[in-house]
C-alpha cells in the first residue's frame, strides 16, 4: 500500500473542508517511518550515501563479502 493510499483513507477535515489531520494504525505509521528512512540518524544517512557512492564507483574493497559477514556473525 502506498503512503498516499494510507493517508487518504483516514484524513479528517475541518469545517471548511481543509485537511486537518491523518489517523492511521500504529503499525502502518511505523512501516511508513521505516520504509522512508525517517527513523535514521544523520550519521546513518551519511553512511548510506557513502556506501552508495562506493558501490557506484566500484570500490568493492570497502565492503565485506557475505560469506565473511556470516562467519563473523556466526550464522
VOGU-3710 file (C-alpha; in Angstrom, 3 decimals, decimal comma):
1> xxxxxxxxxx> 0,000/0,000/0,000  1,393/3,419/-0,881  1,804/6,210/1,639  -0,786/8,239/-0,245  -3,339/5,426/-0,031  -2,703/5,023/3,698  -3,115/8,727/4,337  -6,179/9,260/2,172  -8,258/6,669/3,956  -8,010/8,407/7,325
11> xxxxxxxxxx> -7,945/12,138/6,646  -10,026/14,294/8,970  -11,181/17,664/7,725  -12,060/20,944/9,405  -15,389/22,711/8,916  -14,119/24,361/5,725  -13,201/21,010/4,174  -9,459/21,514/4,542  -7,359/18,523/5,619  -6,688/18,804/9,328
21> xxxxxxxxxx> -5,088/15,552/10,448  -4,489/11,936/9,497  -5,174/8,986/11,753  -3,598/5,664/10,800  -2,993/2,442/12,695  0,261/2,436/14,670  1,771/-0,456/12,673  1,164/1,402/9,404  2,768/4,511/10,888  5,880/2,561/11,911
31> xxxxxxxxxx> 6,046/0,945/8,465  5,797/4,367/6,826  8,576/5,782/9,029  10,920/2,825/8,441  10,217/2,500/4,714  11,129/6,120/4,094  14,146/6,166/6,411  12,641/8,752/8,701  13,977/6,860/11,707  17,621/7,148/10,607
41> xxxxxxxxxx> 20,105/9,441/12,305  22,119/11,933/10,231  25,207/9,713/10,686  23,320/6,670/9,396  22,128/8,635/6,370  25,706/9,791/5,681  26,933/6,189/5,887  24,289/5,067/3,411  25,263/7,852/0,993  28,945/6,895/1,307
51> xxxxxxxxxx> 28,194/3,214/0,705  26,100/4,074/-2,343  28,912/6,229/-3,750  31,427/3,417/-3,112  29,188/0,903/-4,871  28,631/3,174/-7,860  32,381/3,856/-8,115  33,171/0,141/-7,939  35,113/0,379/-4,681  34,343/-3,185/-3,606
61> xxxxxxxxxx> 37,229/-3,216/-1,103  35,049/-1,052/1,156  32,526/-3,875/1,536  32,540/-7,174/3,416  31,811/-10,363/1,485  28,583/-12,058/2,558  30,465/-15,235/3,470  32,829/-13,270/5,737  29,932/-11,451/7,374  28,124/-14,729/8,037
71> xxxxx> 31,274/-16,147/9,663  31,707/-13,021/11,767  28,083/-13,187/12,925  28,180/-16,944/13,411  25,299/-17,688/11,072
//
